[in-house]
Amino acid sequence: MIVIEVGNTVWKAYVRNYITKDDALNRFLNLIKLTKYAIKLINEMDLIEEAGEIAIKNKINLYDSLYIALALKEGTKLLTLDAIQVQTAERYCVEAIKVQFKL
């Protein structure tokens, strides 16, 4: 999921003219390098059953529930901007931290 998240952020920065086309392409290449050497990639299909149950029981979207299922599986904390996701994560004994973001 992180590759898509970061990749989409790079794309959005390009579309909004925050970065040049060359900058965007370079960042995509760096993202590929990171996935080979520094980031542990998880197949979301390994989480889909648990995430689906979380989504249905708590009436949250599957996308948000995937992050909760991942934190649960990996025994890690969850950082999020979403207060509802924090509440839901805590129901599953996942320590969730609501990040404050200011522009």
One Martini backbone bead per residue (centre of mass of N, CA, C, O) as a GRO file, in nm:
protein
  103
    1MET     BB    1   0.056   0.064  -0.018
    2ILE     BB    2   0.291   0.267  -0.002
    3VAL     BB    3   0.357   0.289  -0.299
    4ILE     BB    4   0.091   0.419  -0.380
    5GLU     BB    5   0.095   0.657  -0.190
    6VAL     BB    6   0.361   0.785  -0.286
    7GLY     BB    7   0.307   0.788  -0.587
    8ASN     BB    8   0.055   0.971  -0.569
    9THR     BB    9   0.200   1.211  -0.440
   10VAL     BB   10   0.388   1.265  -0.672
   11TRP     BB   11   0.176   1.308  -0.886
   12LYS     BB   12   0.029   1.542  -0.743
   13ALA     BB   13   0.273   1.733  -0.740
   14TYR     BB   14   0.290   1.751  -1.045
   15VAL     BB   15  -0.002   1.843  -1.119
   16ARG     BB   16   0.044   2.104  -0.913
   17ASN     BB   17   0.340   2.218  -0.972
   18TYR     BB   18   0.570   2.139  -0.745
   19ILE     BB   19   0.694   1.958  -0.970
   20THR     BB   20   0.868   1.814  -1.201
   21LYS     BB   21   0.892   1.568  -1.421
   22ASP     BB   22   1.180   1.483  -1.342
   23ASP     BB   23   1.126   1.465  -1.041
   24ALA     BB   24   0.908   1.250  -1.054
   25LEU     BB   25   1.073   1.030  -1.196
   26ASN     BB   26   1.294   1.018  -0.979
   27ARG     BB   27   1.103   0.936  -0.746
   28PHE     BB   28   1.013   0.672  -0.869
   29LEU     BB   29   1.293   0.543  -0.876
   30ASN     BB   30   1.343   0.565  -0.568
   31LEU     BB   31   1.104   0.390  -0.488
   32ILE     BB   32   1.205   0.133  -0.617
   33LYS     BB   33   1.463   0.112  -0.448
   34LEU     BB   34   1.327   0.094  -0.171
   35THR     BB   35   1.170  -0.175  -0.231
   36LYS     BB   36   1.441  -0.344  -0.257
   37TYR     BB   37   1.612  -0.233   0.030
   38ALA     BB   38   1.398  -0.084   0.275
   39ILE     BB   39   1.114  -0.224   0.221
   40LYS     BB   40   0.844  -0.392   0.355
   41LEU     BB   41   0.636  -0.591   0.178
   42ILE     BB   42   0.278  -0.626   0.170
   43ASN     BB   43   0.021  -0.831   0.102
   44GLU     BB   44  -0.309  -0.746   0.114
   45MET     BB   45  -0.427  -1.039   0.078
   46ASP     BB   46  -0.327  -1.128   0.372
   47LEU     BB   47  -0.556  -0.907   0.505
   48ILE     BB   48  -0.855  -0.916   0.392
   49GLU     BB   49  -1.016  -1.076   0.599
   50GLU     BB   50  -0.961  -0.905   0.849
   51ALA     BB   51  -1.039  -0.633   0.722
   52GLY     BB   52  -1.330  -0.706   0.653
   53GLU     BB   53  -1.425  -0.751   0.942
   54ILE     BB   54  -1.357  -0.471   1.046
   55ALA     BB   55  -1.530  -0.311   0.848
   56ILE     BB   56  -1.808  -0.439   0.913
   57LYS     BB   57  -1.815  -0.410   1.230
   58ASN     BB   58  -1.727  -0.074   1.203
   59LYS     BB   59  -1.801   0.093   0.950
   60ILE     BB   60  -1.546   0.086   0.760
   61ASN     BB   61  -1.318   0.103   0.541
   62LEU     BB   62  -1.097  -0.107   0.393
   63TYR     BB   63  -0.856   0.072   0.381
   64ASP     BB   64  -0.839   0.133   0.691
   65SER     BB   65  -0.847  -0.171   0.784
   66LEU     BB   66  -0.572  -0.257   0.668
   67TYR     BB   67  -0.398  -0.099   0.872
   68ILE     BB   68  -0.500  -0.246   1.120
   69ALA     BB   69  -0.428  -0.535   1.034
   70LEU     BB   70  -0.126  -0.479   1.007
   71ALA     BB   71  -0.069  -0.390   1.298
   72LEU     BB   72  -0.167  -0.652   1.421
   73LYS     BB   73   0.027  -0.851   1.276
   74GLU     BB   74   0.304  -0.675   1.350
   75GLY     BB   75   0.289  -0.519   1.628
   76THR     BB   76   0.208  -0.215   1.570
   77LYS     BB   77   0.175   0.099   1.520
   78LEU     BB   78  -0.066   0.363   1.446
   79LEU     BB   79  -0.070   0.614   1.204
   80THR     BB   80  -0.307   0.896   1.204
   81LEU     BB   81  -0.570   1.136   1.108
   82ASP     BB   82  -0.800   0.932   1.211
   83ALA     BB   83  -1.020   0.903   1.469
   84ILE     BB   84  -1.180   0.648   1.389
   85GLN     BB   85  -0.933   0.468   1.349
   86VAL     BB   86  -0.838   0.483   1.637
   87GLN     BB   87  -1.088   0.360   1.773
   88THR     BB   88  -1.081   0.094   1.619
   89ALA     BB   89  -0.797  -0.002   1.691
   90GLU     BB   90  -0.846  -0.011   2.003
   91ARG     BB   91  -1.048  -0.256   1.985
   92TYR     BB   92  -0.768  -0.431   1.888
   93CYS     BB   93  -0.511  -0.339   2.052
   94VAL     BB   94  -0.415  -0.090   1.888
   95GLU     BB   95  -0.181   0.142   1.875
   96ALA     BB   96  -0.298   0.475   1.830
   97ILE     BB   97  -0.194   0.770   1.646
   98LYS     BB   98  -0.277   1.100   1.631
   99VAL     BB   99  -0.204   1.312   1.384
  100GLN     BB  100  -0.085   1.634   1.349
  101PHE     BB  101  -0.180   1.860   1.080
  102LYS     BB  102  -0.001   2.134   0.929
  103LEU     BB  103   0.026   2.401   0.682
   0.00000   0.00000   0.00000
